[in-house]
């Protein structure tokens, strides 16, 4: 699986931002043209353009989707489409349309809300969480690509292939 190969681990690296088993810290950096969300898990950086107004062609698919950001008053709205089948959210399809909203709800609190609209679900659904500002350090996530697991997984598969009954 993707996590075994250190490609994507947990839910904090792929939108929407949902807590994983650990390393849930994110850092949000804003410039005039972009917002960058850096995840502690795998040190993944999601770069969100603020000046682009149209999504990439639907033939261009990305693991984290194609995100476009805009400001609605004091709320950052991030619209994401063009996902692949390699990364899903609770069974979503590549047709997932995700809208995230980030807004301050206090001096040290960020309200995070996301809405998922996808043909894989009966109807769109929304979730909300609060993030708390911290001065704690982000730690390096030292993924070692399953030093032993990947060779064992592959050798197990080769064993199964050799011993299939015709």
MDAnalysis code that builds the backbone (N, CA, C; Angstrom):
import MDAnalysis as mda
import numpy as np

u = mda.Universe.empty(498, n_residues=166, atom_resindex=np.repeat(np.arange(166), 3), trajectory=True)
u.add_TopologyAttr("name", ["N", "CA", "C"] * 166)
u.add_TopologyAttr("resid", np.arange(1, 167))
u.add_TopologyAttr("resname", ["UNK", "UNK", "UNK", "UNK", "UNK", "UNK", "UNK", "UNK", "UNK", "UNK", "UNK", "UNK", "UNK", "UNK", "UNK", "UNK", "UNK", "UNK", "UNK", "UNK", "UNK", "UNK", "UNK", "UNK", "UNK", "UNK", "UNK", "UNK", "UNK", "UNK", "UNK", "UNK", "UNK", "UNK", "UNK", "UNK", "UNK", "UNK", "UNK", "UNK", "UNK", "UNK", "UNK", "UNK", "UNK", "UNK", "UNK", "UNK", "UNK", "UNK", "UNK", "UNK", "UNK", "UNK", "UNK", "UNK", "UNK", "UNK", "UNK", "UNK", "UNK", "UNK", "UNK", "UNK", "UNK", "UNK", "UNK", "UNK", "UNK", "UNK", "UNK", "UNK", "UNK", "UNK", "UNK", "UNK", "UNK", "UNK", "UNK", "UNK", "UNK", "UNK", "UNK", "UNK", "UNK", "UNK", "UNK", "UNK", "UNK", "UNK", "UNK", "UNK", "UNK", "UNK", "UNK", "UNK", "UNK", "UNK", "UNK", "UNK", "UNK", "UNK", "UNK", "UNK", "UNK", "UNK", "UNK", "UNK", "UNK", "UNK", "UNK", "UNK", "UNK", "UNK", "UNK", "UNK", "UNK", "UNK", "UNK", "UNK", "UNK", "UNK", "UNK", "UNK", "UNK", "UNK", "UNK", "UNK", "UNK", "UNK", "UNK", "UNK", "UNK", "UNK", "UNK", "UNK", "UNK", "UNK", "UNK", "UNK", "UNK", "UNK", "UNK", "UNK", "UNK", "UNK", "UNK", "UNK", "UNK", "UNK", "UNK", "UNK", "UNK", "UNK", "UNK", "UNK", "UNK", "UNK", "UNK", "UNK", "UNK", "UNK", "UNK", "UNK", "UNK", "UNK"])
u.atoms.positions = np.array([
    [0.824, -1.210, 0.000],
    [0.000, 0.000, 0.000],
    [0.863, 1.267, 0.000],
    [0.219, 2.396, -0.271],
    [0.947, 3.664, -0.365],
    [1.711, 4.003, 0.904],
    [1.122, 3.748, 2.062],
    [1.794, 4.077, 3.329],
    [3.045, 3.229, 3.515],
    [2.985, 1.985, 3.095],
    [4.138, 1.092, 3.235],
    [5.332, 1.581, 2.429],
    [5.044, 2.281, 1.342],
    [6.111, 2.796, 0.492],
    [6.417, 4.259, 0.778],
    [5.857, 4.793, 1.872],
    [6.114, 6.176, 2.307],
    [5.668, 7.202, 1.271],
    [4.624, 6.901, 0.513],
    [4.118, 7.846, -0.477],
    [3.075, 8.766, 0.150],
    [2.129, 8.195, 0.856],
    [1.101, 8.946, 1.568],
    [0.827, 8.191, 2.847],
    [0.907, 8.885, 3.973],
    [0.645, 8.248, 5.259],
    [-0.319, 9.121, 6.029],
    [-1.400, 8.536, 6.505],
    [-2.344, 9.283, 7.322],
    [-3.200, 10.225, 6.503],
    [-4.079, 10.915, 7.195],
    [-5.026, 11.790, 6.528],
    [-4.623, 13.246, 6.558],
    [-3.545, 13.576, 7.247],
    [-3.173, 14.986, 7.294],
    [-2.379, 15.423, 6.068],
    [-1.925, 14.500, 5.247],
    [-1.145, 14.855, 4.069],
    [-2.015, 15.036, 2.828],
    [-3.170, 14.428, 2.800],
    [-4.074, 14.493, 1.657],
    [-5.370, 15.147, 2.118],
    [-5.894, 16.107, 1.352],
    [-7.138, 16.746, 1.792],
    [-8.317, 15.790, 1.717],
    [-9.304, 15.932, 2.598],
    [-9.387, 16.934, 3.658],
    [-8.470, 16.595, 4.833],
    [-8.203, 17.591, 5.653],
    [-7.312, 17.429, 6.796],
    [-8.061, 16.763, 7.940],
    [-7.756, 15.506, 8.165],
    [-8.368, 14.766, 9.271],
    [-7.251, 14.173, 10.114],
    [-7.458, 14.094, 11.420],
    [-6.394, 13.579, 12.283],
    [-5.982, 12.157, 11.913],
    [-4.689, 11.906, 11.974],
    [-4.137, 10.572, 11.777],
    [-3.771, 10.023, 13.146],
    [-3.095, 8.901, 13.181],
    [-2.762, 8.261, 14.446],
    [-1.704, 9.032, 15.213],
    [-0.868, 9.826, 14.547],
    [0.086, 10.731, 15.192],
    [0.632, 11.690, 14.145],
    [1.489, 12.611, 14.556],
    [2.061, 13.633, 13.668],
    [0.981, 14.448, 12.964],
    [0.079, 15.036, 13.731],
    [-1.026, 15.800, 13.168],
    [-0.749, 17.287, 13.021],
    [0.435, 17.737, 13.363],
    [0.732, 19.157, 13.271],
    [0.829, 19.582, 11.815],
    [0.249, 20.736, 11.524],
    [0.401, 21.328, 10.195],
    [0.895, 22.753, 10.367],
    [1.543, 23.250, 9.340],
    [1.978, 24.636, 9.321],
    [1.367, 25.271, 8.087],
    [0.753, 26.435, 8.259],
    [0.133, 27.145, 7.145],
    [0.936, 28.411, 6.898],
    [1.399, 28.563, 5.656],
    [2.186, 29.722, 5.262],
    [1.463, 30.398, 4.107],
    [1.342, 31.729, 4.179],
    [0.646, 32.459, 3.127],
    [1.558, 33.513, 2.523],
    [1.525, 33.599, 1.193],
    [2.172, 34.689, 0.469],
    [1.067, 35.402, -0.310],
    [1.432, 36.367, -1.110],
    [0.422, 37.070, -1.908],
    [-0.212, 36.162, -2.952],
    [0.530, 35.154, -3.423],
    [0.052, 34.310, -4.516],
    [-0.334, 32.892, -4.132],
    [0.119, 32.428, -2.965],
    [-0.087, 31.030, -2.594],
    [-0.348, 30.879, -1.097],
    [-1.000, 29.777, -0.763],
    [-1.058, 29.280, 0.607],
    [-0.417, 27.899, 0.554],
    [0.466, 27.623, 1.501],
    [1.128, 26.328, 1.566],
    [0.755, 25.682, 2.889],
    [0.301, 24.443, 2.830],
    [-0.005, 23.680, 4.039],
    [1.023, 22.562, 4.117],
    [1.864, 22.640, 5.138],
    [2.915, 21.650, 5.344],
    [2.452, 20.702, 6.442],
    [2.460, 19.430, 6.142],
    [2.038, 18.412, 7.091],
    [3.250, 17.796, 7.768],
    [3.153, 17.597, 9.072],
    [4.238, 16.939, 9.797],
    [4.422, 15.504, 9.309],
    [3.328, 14.850, 8.950],
    [3.390, 13.477, 8.466],
    [3.987, 13.463, 7.070],
    [5.125, 12.874, 6.894],
    [5.873, 12.756, 5.651],
    [6.386, 14.115, 5.154],
    [6.197, 15.175, 5.888],
    [6.645, 16.520, 5.511],
    [6.128, 16.900, 4.135],
    [4.890, 16.620, 3.911],
    [4.271, 16.895, 2.628],
    [3.862, 18.366, 2.574],
    [4.021, 19.005, 1.436],
    [3.607, 20.395, 1.255],
    [2.544, 20.468, 0.169],
    [1.422, 21.018, 0.509],
    [0.334, 21.233, -0.445],
    [0.344, 22.705, -0.816],
    [0.573, 22.998, -2.083],
    [0.686, 24.379, -2.547],
    [-0.621, 24.762, -3.232],
    [-1.262, 25.799, -2.715],
    [-2.583, 26.215, -3.192],
    [-2.475, 27.602, -3.821],
    [-2.649, 27.709, -5.145],
    [-2.584, 29.024, -5.784],
    [-3.814, 29.868, -5.421],
    [-3.588, 31.165, -5.200],
    [-4.679, 32.081, -4.875],
    [-5.119, 32.916, -6.074],
    [-4.322, 32.944, -7.110],
    [-4.640, 33.792, -8.267],
    [-5.259, 33.022, -9.427],
    [-5.123, 31.702, -9.421],
    [-5.690, 30.896, -10.507],
    [-7.192, 30.747, -10.260],
    [-8.010, 30.872, -11.290],
    [-9.461, 30.823, -11.121],
    [-10.110, 29.590, -11.735],
    [-9.369, 28.830, -12.532],
    [-9.942, 27.636, -13.168],
    [-9.100, 26.419, -12.811],
    [-9.775, 25.283, -12.654],
    [-9.078, 24.033, -12.384],
    [-8.358, 23.546, -13.634],
    [-7.377, 22.698, -13.426],
    [-6.692, 22.054, -14.539],
    [-7.695, 21.215, -15.326],
    [-7.393, 20.850, -16.566],
    [-8.305, 19.986, -17.328],
    [-8.565, 18.686, -16.551],
    [-9.737, 18.118, -16.708],
    [-10.101, 16.911, -15.944],
    [-9.204, 15.718, -16.286],
    [-8.481, 15.788, -17.387],
    [-7.559, 14.707, -17.745],
    [-6.291, 14.741, -16.890],
    [-6.051, 15.843, -16.188],
    [-4.875, 15.978, -15.312],
    [-5.316, 15.648, -13.890],
    [-4.844, 14.513, -13.378],
    [-5.228, 14.035, -12.047],
    [-4.032, 14.082, -11.114],
    [-4.256, 14.477, -9.869],
    [-3.180, 14.577, -8.887],
    [-3.582, 13.860, -7.608],
    [-2.600, 13.307, -6.892],
    [-2.891, 12.547, -5.677],
    [-3.637, 13.395, -4.653],
    [-3.273, 14.659, -4.541],
    [-3.935, 15.551, -3.595],
    [-4.978, 16.416, -4.282],
    [-5.275, 16.107, -5.530],
    [-6.237, 16.899, -6.277],
    [-5.629, 18.208, -6.747],
    [-6.419, 18.970, -7.465],
    [-6.024, 20.292, -7.956],
    [-6.763, 21.333, -7.136],
    [-6.037, 22.075, -6.321],
    [-6.647, 23.046, -5.402],
    [-6.501, 24.468, -5.916],
    [-7.553, 25.248, -5.696],
    [-7.566, 26.679, -5.992],
    [-8.098, 27.371, -4.741],
    [-7.392, 28.394, -4.283],
    [-7.831, 29.122, -3.097],
    [-8.346, 30.504, -3.433],
    [-9.217, 31.001, -2.568],
    [-9.734, 32.368, -2.696],
    [-10.191, 32.825, -1.307],
    [-10.255, 34.119, -1.141],
    [-10.737, 34.670, 0.119],
    [-12.185, 35.111, -0.020],
    [-13.013, 34.710, 0.926],
    [-14.383, 35.222, 1.064],
    [-14.410, 35.930, 2.406],
    [-14.178, 37.235, 2.373],
    [-14.061, 37.991, 3.619],
    [-12.840, 37.512, 4.385],
    [-13.033, 37.053, 5.605],
    [-11.947, 36.573, 6.465],
    [-11.755, 35.053, 6.379],
    [-12.433, 34.419, 5.450],
    [-12.374, 32.954, 5.326],
    [-11.620, 32.548, 4.066],
    [-10.629, 31.687, 4.233],
    [-9.943, 31.108, 3.085],
    [-10.761, 29.916, 2.609],
    [-11.158, 29.941, 1.346],
    [-11.929, 28.850, 0.750],
    [-11.022, 28.155, -0.264],
    [-10.890, 26.838, -0.120],
    [-10.056, 26.054, -1.032],
    [-10.953, 25.041, -1.741],
    [-11.004, 25.137, -3.053],
    [-11.832, 24.274, -3.895],
    [-10.902, 23.275, -4.588],
    [-11.168, 21.970, -4.419],
    [-10.266, 20.948, -4.964],
    [-11.044, 19.905, -5.756],
    [-10.535, 19.614, -6.950],
    [-11.083, 18.572, -7.822],
    [-9.900, 17.782, -8.401],
    [-10.165, 16.928, -9.370],
    [-9.136, 16.201, -10.136],
    [-8.306, 15.241, -9.274],
    [-8.962, 14.526, -8.382],
    [-8.280, 13.513, -7.581],
    [-8.033, 12.263, -8.426],
    [-7.209, 11.360, -7.909],
    [-6.983, 10.073, -8.554],
    [-7.651, 8.986, -7.712],
    [-7.579, 7.758, -8.172],
    [-8.102, 6.630, -7.398],
    [-7.078, 6.148, -6.374],
    [-5.876, 6.699, -6.385],
    [-4.821, 6.270, -5.462],
    [-5.021, 6.801, -4.046],
    [-5.702, 7.926, -3.915],
    [-5.968, 8.504, -2.595],
    [-7.458, 8.771, -2.484],
    [-8.075, 8.216, -1.479],
    [-9.510, 8.401, -1.304],
    [-9.803, 8.868, 0.115],
    [-10.966, 9.449, 0.274],
    [-11.459, 9.867, 1.582],
    [-12.703, 9.060, 1.895],
    [-12.552, 8.115, 2.800],
    [-13.685, 7.291, 3.244],
    [-14.474, 6.695, 2.084],
    [-13.747, 6.246, 1.043],
    [-14.399, 5.583, -0.083],
    [-14.782, 6.497, -1.223],
    [-14.243, 7.706, -1.247],
    [-14.580, 8.639, -2.329],
    [-14.008, 8.151, -3.656],
    [-14.497, 8.748, -4.725],
    [-14.057, 8.396, -6.070],
    [-13.163, 9.501, -6.622],
    [-12.565, 9.308, -7.787],
    [-11.787, 10.386, -8.410],
    [-12.642, 11.613, -8.769],
    [-13.968, 11.472, -8.738],
    [-14.856, 12.603, -9.028],
    [-15.130, 13.457, -7.783],
    [-14.408, 13.193, -6.717],
    [-14.566, 13.962, -5.485],
    [-14.410, 15.455, -5.755],
    [-15.339, 16.240, -5.224],
    [-15.235, 17.707, -5.221],
    [-15.216, 18.114, -3.758],
    [-14.132, 18.728, -3.348],
    [-13.906, 19.080, -1.949],
    [-13.828, 20.588, -1.816],
    [-14.572, 21.139, -0.854],
    [-14.487, 22.565, -0.534],
    [-14.118, 22.685, 0.932],
    [-12.982, 23.337, 1.196],
    [-12.507, 23.534, 2.566],
    [-12.609, 25.014, 2.923],
    [-12.901, 25.272, 4.196],
    [-12.989, 26.652, 4.693],
    [-12.152, 26.776, 5.953],
    [-11.250, 27.765, 5.957],
    [-10.393, 28.045, 7.094],
    [-10.720, 29.441, 7.608],
    [-11.057, 29.570, 8.869],
    [-11.323, 30.895, 9.434],
    [-10.905, 30.929, 10.908],
    [-10.396, 32.079, 11.338],
    [-10.010, 32.222, 12.740],
    [-11.262, 32.235, 13.595],
    [-11.216, 31.479, 14.682],
    [-12.350, 31.488, 15.610],
    [-11.903, 31.969, 16.990],
    [-10.691, 32.506, 17.050],
    [-10.123, 33.036, 18.282],
    [-8.668, 33.341, 18.025],
    [-7.992, 33.956, 18.985],
    [-6.588, 34.323, 18.757],
    [-5.678, 33.123, 18.517],
    [-6.023, 31.977, 19.045],
    [-5.192, 30.775, 18.885],
    [-5.987, 29.600, 18.343],
    [-7.086, 29.881, 17.647],
    [-7.937, 28.799, 17.158],
    [-8.338, 29.035, 15.708],
    [-8.309, 27.965, 14.948],
    [-8.700, 27.998, 13.545],
    [-9.864, 27.038, 13.354],
    [-10.942, 27.540, 12.794],
    [-12.082, 26.679, 12.452],
    [-11.815, 26.110, 11.069],
    [-11.890, 24.777, 10.961],
    [-11.684, 24.086, 9.688],
    [-12.958, 23.330, 9.355],
    [-13.501, 23.610, 8.191],
    [-14.735, 22.955, 7.744],
    [-14.510, 22.456, 6.328],
    [-15.015, 21.261, 6.042],
    [-14.912, 20.776, 4.664],
    [-16.223, 20.127, 4.256],
    [-16.520, 20.240, 2.975],
    [-17.701, 19.607, 2.391],
    [-17.238, 18.709, 1.258],
    [-17.721, 17.476, 1.299],
    [-17.409, 16.485, 0.277],
    [-18.651, 16.263, -0.574],
    [-18.474, 16.425, -1.875],
    [-19.538, 16.144, -2.838],
    [-18.955, 15.148, -3.830],
    [-19.531, 13.955, -3.864],
    [-18.963, 12.880, -4.673],
    [-20.067, 11.898, -5.035],
    [-20.112, 11.421, -6.279],
    [-21.133, 10.439, -6.658],
    [-21.040, 9.136, -5.863],
    [-19.908, 8.892, -5.193],
    [-19.762, 7.676, -4.384],
    [-20.616, 7.735, -3.113],
    [-21.106, 8.922, -2.757],
    [-21.934, 9.083, -1.561],
    [-23.357, 9.445, -1.960],
    [-24.290, 9.158, -1.088],
    [-25.705, 9.425, -1.364],
    [-25.953, 10.918, -1.526],
    [-25.299, 11.724, -0.717],
    [-25.448, 13.176, -0.788],
    [-24.171, 13.826, -0.241],
    [-23.972, 15.105, -0.522],
    [-22.801, 15.789, 0.043],
    [-22.846, 15.770, 1.572],
    [-21.685, 15.804, 2.194],
    [-21.633, 15.866, 3.647],
    [-20.520, 16.808, 4.093],
    [-20.700, 17.351, 5.290],
    [-19.806, 18.369, 5.825],
    [-19.324, 17.956, 7.202],
    [-18.082, 18.281, 7.498],
    [-17.518, 18.053, 8.828],
    [-16.763, 19.312, 9.243],
    [-16.576, 19.451, 10.539],
    [-15.915, 20.635, 11.069],
    [-15.026, 20.240, 12.238],
    [-13.901, 20.925, 12.359],
    [-13.037, 20.709, 13.520],
    [-12.353, 22.019, 13.869],
    [-11.739, 22.041, 15.013],
    [-10.990, 23.207, 15.472],
    [-9.519, 22.833, 15.551],
    [-8.675, 23.739, 15.131],
    [-7.228, 23.553, 15.241],
    [-6.715, 24.606, 16.208],
    [-5.757, 24.237, 17.018],
    [-5.204, 25.139, 18.015],
    [-3.779, 25.515, 17.638],
    [-3.498, 26.807, 17.700],
    [-2.142, 27.291, 17.411],
    [-1.189, 26.735, 18.465],
    [-0.003, 26.361, 18.017],
    [0.997, 25.843, 18.934],
    [2.356, 26.436, 18.604],
    [3.188, 26.517, 19.605],
    [4.576, 26.933, 19.374],
    [5.487, 25.704, 19.381],
    [4.888, 24.523, 19.492],
    [5.670, 23.288, 19.460],
    [6.340, 23.127, 18.098],
    [7.424, 22.392, 18.102],
    [8.136, 22.124, 16.861],
    [7.438, 21.032, 16.063],
    [7.598, 21.111, 14.752],
    [7.196, 19.994, 13.908],
    [8.380, 19.042, 13.876],
    [8.108, 17.760, 13.915],
    [9.171, 16.768, 13.932],
    [9.308, 16.104, 12.575],
    [10.496, 15.664, 12.289],
    [10.730, 14.945, 11.051],
    [10.075, 13.579, 11.139],
    [9.321, 13.245, 10.144],
    [8.746, 11.917, 10.058],
    [9.713, 11.086, 9.238],
    [10.404, 10.193, 9.869],
    [11.439, 9.415, 9.201],
    [10.859, 8.096, 8.710],
    [10.241, 8.140, 7.570],
    [9.686, 6.932, 6.968],
    [10.824, 6.141, 6.341],
    [10.853, 4.875, 6.593],
    [11.952, 4.058, 6.094],
    [11.508, 3.080, 5.018],
    [10.403, 3.364, 4.405],
    [9.878, 2.560, 3.307],
    [9.746, 1.093, 3.663],
    [9.333, 0.816, 4.887],
    [9.051, -0.552, 5.296],
    [10.224, -1.479, 5.097],
    [11.390, -1.120, 5.596],
    [12.626, -1.870, 5.371],
    [12.417, -3.372, 5.212],
    [11.606, -3.956, 6.057],
    [11.380, -5.398, 5.988],
    [10.018, -5.732, 5.389],
    [9.071, -4.857, 5.586],
    [7.712, -5.171, 5.154],
    [7.582, -5.310, 3.650],
    [8.120, -4.371, 2.897],
    [7.937, -4.427, 1.450],
    [8.535, -5.692, 0.834],
    [9.774, -6.073, 1.155],
    [10.284, -7.340, 0.599],
    [9.422, -8.539, 1.018],
    [8.938, -8.533, 2.258],
    [8.092, -9.637, 2.708],
    [6.760, -9.665, 1.974],
    [6.167, -8.498, 1.763],
    [4.905, -8.424, 1.018],
    [5.110, -8.957, -0.392],
    [6.185, -8.523, -1.052],
    [6.438, -8.963, -2.425],
    [6.768, -10.455, -2.501],
    [7.580, -10.954, -1.567],
    [7.901, -12.385, -1.604],
    [6.661, -13.221, -1.298],
    [5.790, -12.735, -0.432],
    [4.532, -13.436, -0.172],
    [3.662, -13.514, -1.412],
    [3.628, -12.429, -2.169],
    [2.856, -12.407, -3.405],
    [3.452, -13.368, -4.436],
    [4.780, -13.370, -4.578],
    [5.415, -14.296, -5.514],
    [5.136, -15.746, -5.102],
    [5.144, -16.051, -3.804],
    [4.830, -17.385, -3.318],
    [3.413, -17.778, -3.714],
    [2.476, -16.852, -3.510],
    [1.073, -17.110, -3.874],
    [0.950, -17.373, -5.363],
    [1.635, -16.570, -6.182],
    [1.579, -16.764, -7.631],
    [2.133, -18.125, -8.049],
    [3.223, -18.554, -7.436],
    [3.844, -19.852, -7.793],
    [2.965, -21.019, -7.380],
    [2.189, -20.864, -6.345],
    [1.425, -21.983, -5.795],
    [-0.070, -21.916, -6.100],
    [-0.445, -21.140, -7.102],
    [-1.857, -21.086, -7.506],
    [-2.262, -22.402, -8.153],
    [-3.469, -22.808, -7.875],
    [-4.012, -23.988, -8.511],
    [-4.654, -23.557, -9.826],
    [-4.268, -24.187, -10.950],
    [-4.817, -23.786, -12.262],
    [-6.304, -24.036, -12.376],
])
